[in-house]
Amino acid sequence: MVEREATVVPEEGLHARPAARFVGTAKQFVSDIVVIKDGKEANAKSPLKLMTLGAKKGDRVVIRAEGEDAEEAVEALVEIVTSEEP
């Protein structure tokens, strides 16, 4: 299992375009991936579940992956969460 904490940077948080980009990237990996905020977990491959976390700019989230490509998955998703790009 690989886990990293990150601060949400996009202005929209994990909503709209950043969420779509995040989910699209997560689906490229075979690992099971969850995002955790304030003790709530959401499947990173589900846009609806991800948006229920309500992660806004400046919030801290944990991205956790388990599987054969977990390291790559976490790195790619942390990059999206910490990027200004929508």
N, CA, C and O atoms as a GROMACS GRO file, in nm:
protein
  344
    1MET      N    1   0.085  -0.118   0.000
    1MET     CA    2   0.000   0.000   0.000
    1MET      C    3   0.089   0.124   0.000
    1MET      O    4   0.190   0.131   0.070
    2VAL      N    5   0.049   0.221  -0.080
    2VAL     CA    6   0.120   0.348  -0.091
    2VAL      C    7   0.022   0.458  -0.053
    2VAL      O    8  -0.094   0.457  -0.094
    3GLU      N    9   0.071   0.553   0.026
    3GLU     CA   10  -0.018   0.660   0.074
    3GLU      C   11   0.060   0.790   0.081
    3GLU      O   12   0.174   0.793   0.126
    4ARG      N   13  -0.004   0.899   0.036
    4ARG     CA   14   0.057   1.032   0.044
    4ARG      C   15  -0.048   1.135   0.078
    4ARG      O   16  -0.162   1.126   0.033
    5GLU      N   17  -0.009   1.232   0.158
    5GLU     CA   18  -0.097   1.343   0.191
    5GLU      C   19  -0.063   1.459   0.098
    5GLU      O   20   0.054   1.480   0.065
    6ALA      N   21  -0.164   1.533   0.058
    6ALA     CA   22  -0.144   1.646  -0.033
    6ALA      C   23  -0.245   1.755  -0.002
    6ALA      O   24  -0.353   1.729   0.053
    7THR      N   25  -0.209   1.877  -0.037
    7THR     CA   26  -0.300   1.991  -0.021
    7THR      C   27  -0.364   2.020  -0.156
    7THR      O   28  -0.294   2.030  -0.258
    8VAL      N   29  -0.495   2.034  -0.158
    8VAL     CA   30  -0.570   2.061  -0.281
    8VAL      C   31  -0.537   2.203  -0.327
    8VAL      O   32  -0.556   2.299  -0.252
    9VAL      N   33  -0.490   2.217  -0.450
    9VAL     CA   34  -0.448   2.346  -0.505
    9VAL      C   35  -0.549   2.407  -0.603
    9VAL      O   36  -0.570   2.528  -0.598
   10PRO      N   37  -0.614   2.328  -0.692
   10PRO     CA   38  -0.704   2.391  -0.789
   10PRO      C   39  -0.810   2.478  -0.722
   10PRO      O   40  -0.863   2.443  -0.616
   11GLU      N   41  -0.840   2.589  -0.783
   11GLU     CA   42  -0.938   2.685  -0.732
   11GLU      C   43  -1.073   2.618  -0.707
   11GLU      O   44  -1.142   2.652  -0.611
   12GLU      N   45  -1.113   2.523  -0.795
   12GLU     CA   46  -1.242   2.455  -0.784
   12GLU      C   47  -1.240   2.341  -0.684
   12GLU      O   48  -1.343   2.279  -0.659
   13GLY      N   49  -1.124   2.312  -0.624
   13GLY     CA   50  -1.111   2.196  -0.538
   13GLY      C   51  -1.118   2.070  -0.623
   13GLY      O   52  -1.074   2.070  -0.738
   14LEU      N   53  -1.172   1.963  -0.566
   14LEU     CA   54  -1.189   1.840  -0.645
   14LEU      C   55  -1.330   1.834  -0.700
   14LEU      O   56  -1.404   1.739  -0.674
   15HIS      N   57  -1.367   1.935  -0.775
   15HIS     CA   58  -1.497   1.944  -0.842
   15HIS      C   59  -1.473   1.980  -0.988
   15HIS      O   60  -1.364   2.021  -1.025
   16ALA      N   61  -1.575   1.963  -1.069
   16ALA     CA   62  -1.572   2.003  -1.210
   16ALA      C   63  -1.453   1.942  -1.284
   16ALA      O   64  -1.430   1.821  -1.276
   17ARG      N   65  -1.378   2.026  -1.356
   17ARG     CA   66  -1.269   1.974  -1.439
   17ARG      C   67  -1.159   1.902  -1.361
   17ARG      O   68  -1.116   1.795  -1.405
   18PRO      N   69  -1.113   1.955  -1.247
   18PRO     CA   70  -1.010   1.880  -1.174
   18PRO      C   71  -1.057   1.740  -1.133
   18PRO      O   72  -0.980   1.645  -1.137
   19ALA      N   73  -1.184   1.728  -1.094
   19ALA     CA   74  -1.237   1.596  -1.055
   19ALA      C   75  -1.243   1.503  -1.174
   19ALA      O   76  -1.207   1.386  -1.163
   20ALA      N   77  -1.286   1.554  -1.288
   20ALA     CA   78  -1.294   1.470  -1.409
   20ALA      C   79  -1.154   1.424  -1.450
   20ALA      O   80  -1.135   1.307  -1.486
   21ARG      N   81  -1.059   1.513  -1.444
   21ARG     CA   82  -0.920   1.477  -1.478
   21ARG      C   83  -0.866   1.375  -1.378
   21ARG      O   84  -0.798   1.280  -1.417
   22PHE      N   85  -0.895   1.395  -1.250
   22PHE     CA   86  -0.849   1.306  -1.144
   22PHE      C   87  -0.905   1.165  -1.165
   22PHE      O   88  -0.830   1.067  -1.162
   23VAL      N   89  -1.037   1.155  -1.185
   23VAL     CA   90  -1.103   1.026  -1.204
   23VAL      C   91  -1.054   0.957  -1.331
   23VAL      O   92  -1.028   0.837  -1.332
   24GLY      N   93  -1.040   1.034  -1.439
   24GLY     CA   94  -0.990   0.978  -1.565
   24GLY      C   95  -0.851   0.919  -1.549
   24GLY      O   96  -0.820   0.813  -1.605
   25THR      N   97  -0.767   0.987  -1.473
   25THR     CA   98  -0.632   0.936  -1.448
   25THR      C   99  -0.637   0.814  -1.359
   25THR      O  100  -0.568   0.715  -1.385
   26ALA      N  101  -0.718   0.818  -1.253
   26ALA     CA  102  -0.728   0.704  -1.161
   26ALA      C  103  -0.771   0.577  -1.234
   26ALA      O  104  -0.724   0.468  -1.202
   27LYS      N  105  -0.861   0.591  -1.330
   27LYS     CA  106  -0.912   0.475  -1.404
   27LYS      C  107  -0.807   0.410  -1.493
   27LYS      O  108  -0.827   0.298  -1.540
   28GLN      N  109  -0.696   0.478  -1.516
   28GLN     CA  110  -0.590   0.422  -1.599
   28GLN      C  111  -0.505   0.320  -1.522
   28GLN      O  112  -0.424   0.248  -1.581
   29PHE      N  113  -0.525   0.313  -1.391
   29PHE     CA  114  -0.446   0.222  -1.307
   29PHE      C  115  -0.533   0.106  -1.260
   29PHE      O  116  -0.654   0.121  -1.241
   30VAL      N  117  -0.468  -0.010  -1.240
   30VAL     CA  118  -0.541  -0.128  -1.194
   30VAL      C  119  -0.554  -0.130  -1.042
   30VAL      O  120  -0.640  -0.201  -0.989
   31SER      N  121  -0.473  -0.055  -0.972
   31SER     CA  122  -0.477  -0.053  -0.826
   31SER      C  123  -0.610   0.000  -0.774
   31SER      O  124  -0.678   0.077  -0.840
   32ASP      N  125  -0.645  -0.043  -0.653
   32ASP     CA  126  -0.758   0.015  -0.582
   32ASP      C  127  -0.710   0.146  -0.522
   32ASP      O  128  -0.608   0.149  -0.454
   33ILE      N  129  -0.783   0.254  -0.548
   33ILE     CA  130  -0.739   0.387  -0.504
   33ILE      C  131  -0.853   0.455  -0.429
   33ILE      O  132  -0.967   0.457  -0.475
   34VAL      N  133  -0.820   0.511  -0.313
   34VAL     CA  134  -0.918   0.588  -0.236
   34VAL      C  135  -0.858   0.724  -0.202
   34VAL      O  136  -0.737   0.740  -0.192
   35VAL      N  137  -0.948   0.820  -0.184
   35VAL     CA  138  -0.911   0.952  -0.137
   35VAL      C  139  -0.978   0.968  -0.001
   35VAL      O  140  -1.096   0.937   0.015
   36ILE      N  141  -0.902   1.018   0.096
   36ILE     CA  142  -0.953   1.032   0.232
   36ILE      C  143  -0.946   1.179   0.273
   36ILE      O  144  -0.843   1.244   0.257
   37LYS      N  145  -1.058   1.229   0.325
   37LYS     CA  146  -1.062   1.366   0.376
   37LYS      C  147  -1.146   1.364   0.503
   37LYS      O  148  -1.259   1.317   0.504
   38ASP      N  149  -1.089   1.416   0.610
   38ASP     CA  150  -1.160   1.423   0.739
   38ASP      C  151  -1.220   1.289   0.780
   38ASP      O  152  -1.332   1.284   0.831
   39GLY      N  153  -1.147   1.180   0.757
   39GLY     CA  154  -1.193   1.048   0.797
   39GLY      C  155  -1.291   0.982   0.702
   39GLY      O  156  -1.328   0.866   0.723
   40LYS      N  157  -1.336   1.053   0.597
   40LYS     CA  158  -1.427   0.995   0.498
   40LYS      C  159  -1.346   0.946   0.379
   40LYS      O  160  -1.256   1.015   0.331
   41GLU      N  161  -1.378   0.825   0.332
   41GLU     CA  162  -1.310   0.766   0.216
   41GLU      C  163  -1.400   0.767   0.095
   41GLU      O  164  -1.521   0.749   0.104
   42ALA      N  165  -1.338   0.790  -0.022
   42ALA     CA  166  -1.412   0.785  -0.148
   42ALA      C  167  -1.329   0.712  -0.252
   42ALA      O  168  -1.207   0.728  -0.259
   43ASN      N  169  -1.396   0.632  -0.332
   43ASN     CA  170  -1.332   0.562  -0.443
   43ASN      C  171  -1.285   0.668  -0.545
   43ASN      O  172  -1.364   0.747  -0.594
   44ALA      N  173  -1.156   0.668  -0.574
   44ALA     CA  174  -1.098   0.767  -0.665
   44ALA      C  175  -1.144   0.749  -0.809
   44ALA      O  176  -1.124   0.838  -0.892
   45LYS      N  177  -1.206   0.636  -0.840
   45LYS     CA  178  -1.251   0.610  -0.977
   45LYS      C  179  -1.399   0.643  -0.996
   45LYS      O  180  -1.455   0.617  -1.102
   46SER      N  181  -1.461   0.700  -0.893
   46SER     CA  182  -1.602   0.735  -0.899
   46SER      C  183  -1.618   0.887  -0.884
   46SER      O  184  -1.596   0.940  -0.775
   47PRO      N  185  -1.658   0.957  -0.991
   47PRO     CA  186  -1.670   1.102  -0.981
   47PRO      C  187  -1.768   1.146  -0.873
   47PRO      O  188  -1.742   1.242  -0.801
   48LEU      N  189  -1.881   1.076  -0.861
   48LEU     CA  190  -1.981   1.113  -0.762
   48LEU      C  191  -1.926   1.095  -0.620
   48LEU      O  192  -1.941   1.184  -0.536
   49LYS      N  193  -1.864   0.981  -0.594
   49LYS     CA  194  -1.807   0.956  -0.461
   49LYS      C  195  -1.699   1.058  -0.428
   49LYS      O  196  -1.692   1.109  -0.316
   50LEU      N  197  -1.616   1.088  -0.526
   50LEU     CA  198  -1.507   1.183  -0.505
   50LEU      C  199  -1.562   1.320  -0.467
   50LEU      O  200  -1.511   1.385  -0.376
   51MET      N  201  -1.665   1.365  -0.537
   51MET     CA  202  -1.720   1.497  -0.510
   51MET      C  203  -1.795   1.504  -0.377
   51MET      O  204  -1.812   1.613  -0.322
   52THR      N  205  -1.840   1.388  -0.324
   52THR     CA  206  -1.907   1.391  -0.194
   52THR      C  207  -1.811   1.426  -0.081
   52THR      O  208  -1.856   1.463   0.028
   53LEU      N  209  -1.682   1.416  -0.105
   53LEU     CA  210  -1.584   1.456  -0.002
   53LEU      C  211  -1.585   1.607   0.019
   53LEU      O  212  -1.552   1.655   0.128
   54GLY      N  213  -1.623   1.681  -0.085
   54GLY     CA  214  -1.627   1.827  -0.073
   54GLY      C  215  -1.490   1.888  -0.054
   54GLY      O  216  -1.477   1.988   0.017
   55ALA      N  217  -1.387   1.831  -0.115
   55ALA     CA  218  -1.252   1.882  -0.099
   55ALA      C  219  -1.235   2.015  -0.172
   55ALA      O  220  -1.252   2.024  -0.294
   56LYS      N  221  -1.203   2.118  -0.095
   56LYS     CA  222  -1.186   2.254  -0.150
   56LYS      C  223  -1.040   2.293  -0.151
   56LYS      O  224  -0.956   2.226  -0.091
   57LYS      N  225  -1.010   2.401  -0.221
   57LYS     CA  226  -0.875   2.452  -0.226
   57LYS      C  227  -0.824   2.472  -0.083
   57LYS      O  228  -0.891   2.532   0.001
   58GLY      N  229  -0.704   2.421  -0.057
   58GLY     CA  230  -0.642   2.434   0.074
   58GLY      C  231  -0.667   2.317   0.168
   58GLY      O  232  -0.600   2.306   0.271
   59ASP      N  233  -0.763   2.229   0.134
   59ASP     CA  234  -0.791   2.112   0.217
   59ASP      C  235  -0.679   2.010   0.202
   59ASP      O  236  -0.614   2.000   0.098
   60ARG      N  237  -0.658   1.933   0.308
   60ARG     CA  238  -0.561   1.824   0.304
   60ARG      C  239  -0.635   1.694   0.275
   60ARG      O  240  -0.738   1.666   0.336
   61VAL      N  241  -0.583   1.616   0.182
   61VAL     CA  242  -0.640   1.486   0.149
   61VAL      C  243  -0.528   1.382   0.150
   61VAL      O  244  -0.411   1.415   0.132
   62VAL      N  245  -0.567   1.259   0.172
   62VAL     CA  246  -0.473   1.147   0.163
   62VAL      C  247  -0.515   1.063   0.043
   62VAL      O  248  -0.633   1.029   0.028
   63ILE      N  249  -0.419   1.030  -0.040
   63ILE     CA  250  -0.444   0.944  -0.156
   63ILE      C  251  -0.375   0.811  -0.126
   63ILE      O  252  -0.254   0.806  -0.102
   64ARG      N  253  -0.455   0.704  -0.126
   64ARG     CA  254  -0.403   0.572  -0.091
   64ARG      C  255  -0.432   0.475  -0.204
   64ARG      O  256  -0.544   0.470  -0.255
   65ALA      N  257  -0.332   0.398  -0.242
   65ALA     CA  258  -0.350   0.299  -0.349
   65ALA      C  259  -0.290   0.167  -0.306
   65ALA      O  260  -0.188   0.161  -0.236
   66GLU      N  261  -0.355   0.060  -0.350
   66GLU     CA  262  -0.306  -0.073  -0.322
   66GLU      C  263  -0.317  -0.156  -0.450
   66GLU      O  264  -0.425  -0.170  -0.507
   67GLY      N  265  -0.204  -0.211  -0.492
   67GLY     CA  266  -0.200  -0.291  -0.614
   67GLY      C  267  -0.065  -0.281  -0.682
   67GLY      O  268   0.027  -0.218  -0.630
   68GLU      N  269  -0.055  -0.344  -0.799
   68GLU     CA  270   0.074  -0.354  -0.866
   68GLU      C  271   0.128  -0.220  -0.916
   68GLU      O  272   0.250  -0.205  -0.927
   69ASP      N  273   0.042  -0.124  -0.946
   69ASP     CA  274   0.089   0.006  -0.994
   69ASP      C  275   0.056   0.119  -0.894
   69ASP      O  276   0.038   0.234  -0.934
   70ALA      N  277   0.050   0.084  -0.767
   70ALA     CA  278   0.010   0.179  -0.662
   70ALA      C  279   0.102   0.302  -0.656
   70ALA      O  280   0.053   0.414  -0.644
   71GLU      N  281   0.230   0.281  -0.663
   71GLU     CA  282   0.326   0.393  -0.654
   71GLU      C  283   0.302   0.494  -0.766
   71GLU      O  284   0.295   0.614  -0.741
   72GLU      N  285   0.290   0.444  -0.889
   72GLU     CA  286   0.267   0.532  -1.004
   72GLU      C  287   0.133   0.603  -0.993
   72GLU      O  288   0.122   0.720  -1.027
   73ALA      N  289   0.032   0.531  -0.946
   73ALA     CA  290  -0.101   0.589  -0.933
   73ALA      C  291  -0.101   0.705  -0.834
   73ALA      O  292  -0.154   0.812  -0.864
   74VAL      N  293  -0.041   0.684  -0.718
   74VAL     CA  294  -0.038   0.789  -0.616
   74VAL      C  295   0.039   0.911  -0.667
   74VAL      O  296  -0.005   1.024  -0.649
   75GLU      N  297   0.152   0.888  -0.730
   75GLU     CA  298   0.232   0.999  -0.784
   75GLU      C  299   0.152   1.081  -0.885
   75GLU      O  300   0.152   1.204  -0.879
   76ALA      N  301   0.085   1.013  -0.977
   76ALA     CA  302   0.008   1.082  -1.082
   76ALA      C  303  -0.107   1.162  -1.022
   76ALA      O  304  -0.135   1.274  -1.065
   77LEU      N  305  -0.175   1.105  -0.922
   77LEU     CA  306  -0.290   1.172  -0.864
   77LEU      C  307  -0.252   1.287  -0.772
   77LEU      O  308  -0.321   1.388  -0.766
   78VAL      N  309  -0.142   1.272  -0.700
   78VAL     CA  310  -0.092   1.383  -0.618
   78VAL      C  311  -0.055   1.501  -0.709
   78VAL      O  312  -0.078   1.616  -0.674
   79GLU      N  313   0.001   1.472  -0.825
   79GLU     CA  314   0.037   1.576  -0.922
   79GLU      C  315  -0.087   1.656  -0.963
   79GLU      O  316  -0.081   1.778  -0.974
   80ILE      N  317  -0.199   1.587  -0.986
   80ILE     CA  318  -0.322   1.655  -1.026
   80ILE      C  319  -0.376   1.743  -0.912
   80ILE      O  320  -0.415   1.858  -0.933
   81VAL      N  321  -0.378   1.688  -0.793
   81VAL     CA  322  -0.433   1.759  -0.676
   81VAL      C  323  -0.350   1.883  -0.643
   81VAL      O  324  -0.404   1.983  -0.596
   82THR      N  325  -0.220   1.876  -0.666
   82THR     CA  326  -0.133   1.987  -0.628
   82THR      C  327  -0.100   2.080  -0.744
   82THR      O  328  -0.015   2.168  -0.732
   83SER      N  329  -0.167   2.059  -0.859
   83SER     CA  330  -0.140   2.139  -0.977
   83SER      C  331  -0.244   2.250  -0.994
   83SER      O  332  -0.360   2.233  -0.958
   84GLU      N  333  -0.202   2.364  -1.047
   84GLU     CA  334  -0.292   2.475  -1.078
   84GLU      C  335  -0.376   2.447  -1.202
   84GLU      O  336  -0.481   2.507  -1.221
   85GLU      N  337  -0.329   2.355  -1.287
   85GLU     CA  338  -0.398   2.324  -1.413
   85GLU      C  339  -0.536   2.264  -1.386
   85GLU      O  340  -0.547   2.176  -1.302
   86PRO      N  341  -0.639   2.309  -1.454
   86PRO     CA  342  -0.772   2.249  -1.435
   86PRO      C  343  -0.781   2.114  -1.501
   86PRO      O  344  -0.886   2.049  -1.495
   0.00000   0.00000   0.00000
